[in-house]
């Protein structure tokens, strides 16, 4: 039988009756009372309306009803609809019904809510339904009494409260605290339909407006993105601290220094150290010089220590590149100290005729740092 045939007895009923296709968000059947409620010119006009602009909160509520239908349940709820832009409070009853193509539809039967709450209460109810904060109302034993749409989207209709937390001890802790009249707040990992998230969970005792018994109001606020940003900032701060510590322990961390290309380290106020590591050809010398001169100008450095401990080869070409770096440093008014000069590199300086007059040649970077601190000139 078609919907028209199955619902023929309700066609002239004063009870507003509609059939909604929740997948395509269109009405598939409506009686005359529904056509009048929605201020449609005709039944065909009402059935042709596209309801895809329905809010996410409303769609989540409908999805919750459909989940109940799969267990043979029905639903009863208060809705405010806006035909012609005017609010109309309804008391609605929802049940599952097969559409003509065999898919699941929603049979909606509604009456005008003569006992609709006052404006302030009505607005607060609507705000709760559209809030991004996930709200759940529990009884004293932790059973779910109510989800707002945000909670439905996060956890589903049937998920037990104590299974939403990765730490299963948290749910009993919240229930026990609230049963003693306490309000409690925790940051916790929770399992949602979208996967594991970090939530700030607040719980407090409230009276159940339906029975007057003590109930548990639980609010979840998603902090996943904020926590990830904080962890990233913390990791970066830790890295900066480790690098700063490496300046003081440079002699004891040779392996870390050798892993660097040619770092420019500010070892003291106004003093830069450049450990030159690996092969030093013309292109690399030019690149190091370009970066170094920029930092000297930017930081107004007065002294630069060129540490040659890690230079891979010692020949006349390398000696000339080092001499060129020294001349560039002097042109900017900074003093140059050269450390880590091995005998073969000293011989290469002599063979190349490199002019290092007035430049302190010291055995280690540590000695260079001490010399700069003494105000070497």
C-alpha positions in Angstrom: 0.0 0.0 0.0 1.2 3.5 -0.7 1.5 6.3 1.8 -1.7 7.8 0.5 -3.6 4.6 1.1 -2.1 3.8 4.5 -2.7 7.4 5.8 -6.0 8.1 4.1 -7.8 8.1 7.5 -5.6 11.0 8.7 -6.1 13.2 5.6 -8.9 15.2 7.1 -7.8 15.0 10.7 -7.3 18.2 12.7 -4.1 16.7 14.1 -1.1 18.0 12.1 0.3 14.9 10.3 3.3 14.7 8.0 5.8 12.2 6.7 9.4 13.4 6.5 12.1 11.8 4.4 15.1 12.3 6.7 17.6 11.3 4.0 16.5 13.9 1.4 14.9 16.4 3.9 11.6 16.7 2.1 8.0 16.0 3.2 6.6 12.9 1.4 3.0 13.2 2.7 0.9 15.8 4.6 -2.7 16.2 5.6 -4.7 19.4 5.2 -3.9 20.6 8.7 -0.2 20.4 8.0 -0.6 22.3 4.7 -2.4 25.1 6.7 0.2 25.1 9.5 3.1 25.6 6.9 1.1 28.2 5.1 1.5 26.4 1.8 -0.6 27.2 -1.2 -1.2 23.5 -1.9 -0.1 20.1 -0.9 2.1 19.9 -4.0 3.8 23.1 -3.0 4.5 21.8 0.5 5.9 18.5 -0.8 8.1 20.4 -3.2 9.8 22.4 -0.5 13.5 21.8 0.1 14.3 21.5 3.8 18.1 21.0 3.4 18.7 24.4 5.1 17.5 22.8 8.3 19.9 23.5 11.2 22.5 20.9 12.3 20.8 20.8 15.7 17.4 19.9 14.2 19.0 17.3 11.9 20.8 15.8 14.9 17.5 15.6 16.8 15.8 13.8 13.9 18.8 11.4 13.6 18.3 10.6 17.3 14.6 9.7 16.7 15.6 7.4 13.8 18.1 5.6 16.0 15.2 4.9 18.4 13.0 3.6 15.7 15.5 0.8 15.0 14.8 -0.5 18.5 11.1 -0.3 18.0 10.8 2.9 20.1 8.9 6.2 19.4 9.7 9.7 20.5 7.8 12.7 22.0 9.3 16.2 22.0 8.6 19.9 21.9 9.5 21.7 18.7 9.2 25.3 17.6 8.7 25.7 13.9 8.6 29.0 11.9 6.0 28.9 9.1 6.1 32.4 7.5 8.8 33.4 9.9 6.5 33.2 13.0 7.3 30.9 15.9 4.7 28.1 16.5 5.3 25.8 19.5 4.2 22.2 18.9 4.1 19.0 20.9 5.1 16.4 18.4 5.1 12.6 18.3 7.5 10.7 16.1 7.4 7.1 14.9 9.0 5.2 12.0 7.2 4.5 8.8 8.2 2.9 5.5 8.3 5.2 2.5 6.9 4.1 -0.8 10.4 3.1 -2.0 11.1 1.0 1.2 13.4 3.5 3.0 12.8 4.7 6.5 10.6 7.8 7.0 9.4 9.7 10.0 5.7 9.9 10.8 5.1 13.2 12.6 1.9 14.0 14.5 1.7 17.3 16.3 -0.6 19.4 18.3 -0.3 23.1 19.2 1.4 23.4 22.5 -1.1 25.4 24.6 1.2 25.2 27.6 4.2 26.6 25.7 6.8 28.1 28.1 7.2 31.8 28.5 9.4 33.7 26.1 12.6 33.6 28.2 12.3 29.9 28.9 11.5 29.1 25.2 14.6 31.1 24.1 16.8 29.3 26.6 15.5 25.9 25.3 16.3 26.9 21.7 19.7 28.2 22.7 20.5 24.9 24.3 19.5 23.0 21.2 21.7 25.1 18.9 24.7 25.4 21.3 28.0 23.8 20.3 28.5 22.8 24.0 27.6 19.1 24.4 25.0 18.8 27.2 23.7 15.6 28.8 21.3 15.3 31.8 21.7 12.1 33.9 19.7 10.6 36.7 21.3 9.8 40.0 22.6 6.4 38.8 24.2 7.9 35.7 21.5 6.9 33.2 20.9 9.3 30.4 17.8 11.4 30.6 18.5 13.9 27.8 21.1 14.8 25.2 21.1 18.2 23.4 21.8 17.9 19.6 25.5 18.7 20.0 25.8 15.7 22.4 23.8 13.5 20.1 26.2 14.4 17.2 29.2 13.6 19.4 28.1 10.4 21.2 25.0 9.1 19.5 21.6 8.2 21.0 22.5 4.9 22.7 26.1 5.3 24.0 26.2 4.7 27.8 27.6 7.7 29.7 30.4 5.6 31.3 31.7 4.4 28.0 32.4 7.8 26.5 35.6 8.3 28.6 38.9 6.6 27.8 39.5 6.5 31.5 36.6 4.4 32.7 37.1 5.5 36.3 36.0 9.1 35.5 32.3 8.5 35.0 31.8 6.9 38.5 33.9 9.7 39.9 31.7 12.4 38.4 28.5 10.7 39.5 29.8 10.2 43.1 31.0 13.8 43.4 27.7 15.2 42.2 25.7 12.9 44.5 27.5 14.6 47.3 26.5 18.0 46.1 29.8 18.9 44.5 30.5 20.6 41.1 33.5 19.1 39.3 35.5 19.9 36.3 38.0 17.7 34.5 40.0 17.6 31.2 39.6 14.1 29.8 40.0 12.0 26.6 36.7 11.0 25.3 35.6 8.6 22.5 33.2 10.3 20.1 31.6 9.2 16.8 34.4 11.3 15.2 37.2 9.5 17.1 39.2 10.3 20.2 39.0 14.0 21.4 40.1 16.1 24.4 37.1 17.6 26.3 36.8 19.8 29.3 34.0 18.1 31.2 32.0 19.9 33.9 29.4 18.2 36.0 27.1 19.7 38.7 23.9 18.7 40.6 20.6 20.1 39.3 16.9 19.3 40.0 15.2 17.2 37.4 12.4 19.5 36.2 10.2 16.5 35.4 10.5 14.7 38.8 12.1 17.1 41.2 14.8 14.4 41.9 18.5 15.3 41.9 20.0 15.0 38.4 23.5 15.3 37.0 24.1 18.0 34.4 27.2 17.3 32.3 28.7 19.7 29.8 31.5 18.9 27.3 33.6 21.6 25.6 35.9 20.4 22.8 39.5 21.5 23.5 41.3 19.2 21.0 42.6 22.0 18.7 43.6 24.2 21.7 45.4 21.4 23.4 47.3 20.5 20.2 48.4 24.1 19.8 49.6 24.2 23.4 51.5 21.0 22.9 53.1 22.4 19.8 54.1 25.6 21.6 55.5 23.6 24.5 57.5 21.4 22.1 58.9 24.5 20.5 59.8 26.1 23.8 61.5 22.9 24.9 63.6 22.9 21.7 64.6 26.5 22.2 65.7 25.7 25.8 67.7 22.7 24.6 69.5 24.8 21.9 70.3 27.5 24.5 71.8 24.8 26.8 73.9 23.5 23.9 75.7 26.9 23.8 77.0 26.3 27.4 77.9 22.7 26.8 79.3 23.0 23.2 82.6 21.3 24.1 80.8 18.3 25.6 78.3 18.0 22.7 80.6 17.5 19.7 78.3 15.0 18.0 75.4 17.5 18.0 77.7 20.3 16.7 79.0 18.0 13.9 75.4 17.4 12.8 74.9 21.1 12.1 76.0 22.7 8.8 77.4 26.0 10.0 75.3 27.4 12.9 75.6 31.0 13.9 75.5 31.0 17.7 75.3 34.0 20.0 77.6 32.7 22.8 77.7 36.0 24.7 76.3 39.4 24.3 77.9 40.9 21.2 79.8 37.7 20.4 79.0 35.2 17.7 80.5 31.7 17.2 80.5 29.9 13.8 81.5 26.2 14.0 82.5 25.4 10.4 82.0 21.7 9.8 82.7 19.6 6.7 84.0 20.6 3.3 84.5 24.3 2.7 84.4 25.2 -1.0 83.8 28.6 -2.6 80.0 28.2 -2.9 79.7 27.2 0.8 82.1 29.9 2.0 80.0 32.5 0.1 76.8 31.1 1.7 78.2 31.2 5.2 79.5 34.7 4.7 76.2 36.0 3.4 74.4 34.6 6.5 77.1 35.7 8.9 77.4 39.3 7.7 73.6 39.7 7.9 73.5 38.5 11.5 76.5 40.7 12.5 74.6 43.8 11.2 71.3 42.7 12.7 72.7 41.9 16.2 75.4 44.6 16.1 78.0 42.0 17.0 81.5 43.1 18.1 83.3 39.8 17.9 83.1 36.7 15.7 84.7 33.4 16.5 85.4 31.1 13.5 85.9 27.6 14.9 87.6 25.3 12.3 87.7 22.2 14.4 85.3 20.4 12.1 86.7 21.5 8.8 87.2 18.3 6.7 90.1 19.3 4.5 93.1 21.7 5.0 94.5 23.1 1.8 95.4 26.5 0.3 91.9 27.0 -1.1 90.3 26.4 2.3 92.8 28.8 3.9 91.9 31.5 1.4 88.2 31.0 2.0 88.8 31.5 5.8 90.9 34.6 5.2 88.1 36.0 3.0 85.6 35.4 5.8 88.0 37.2 8.3 88.3 40.2 5.9 84.5 40.4 5.6 84.1 40.4 9.3 86.6 43.2 9.7 84.9 45.3 7.1 81.8 45.4 9.3 83.9 46.6 12.3 83.8 43.3 14.1 86.8 41.5 15.6 87.7 38.0 14.4 89.0 35.1 16.5 90.0 31.8 14.7 89.9 28.6 16.8 90.6 25.0 16.2 93.5 25.5 13.8 95.3 22.2 13.3 99.0 22.1 12.2 98.1 21.1 8.6 95.6 24.0 8.4 98.3 26.4 9.8 100.6 25.2 7.1 97.9 25.8 4.5 97.6 29.4 5.7 101.3 29.9 5.3 101.4 28.4 1.8 98.5 30.5 0.7 100.0 33.6 2.1 96.8 34.4 3.9 96.9 37.6 5.9 95.8 36.8 9.4 97.7 39.6 11.2 95.9 40.9 14.2 93.7 37.8 14.4 93.9 35.6 17.5 94.6 32.0 16.7 93.5 29.8 19.6 93.2 26.0 20.1 89.5 25.6 21.0 86.2 27.3 20.9 86.1 27.4 24.7 89.3 29.5 24.7 87.9 31.8 22.0 84.8 32.4 24.1 87.0 33.2 27.1 89.1 35.6 25.0 86.0 37.4 23.8 84.7 37.7 27.3 88.1 39.3 28.4 87.6 42.0 25.8 90.3 40.7 23.4 91.6 43.4 21.0 
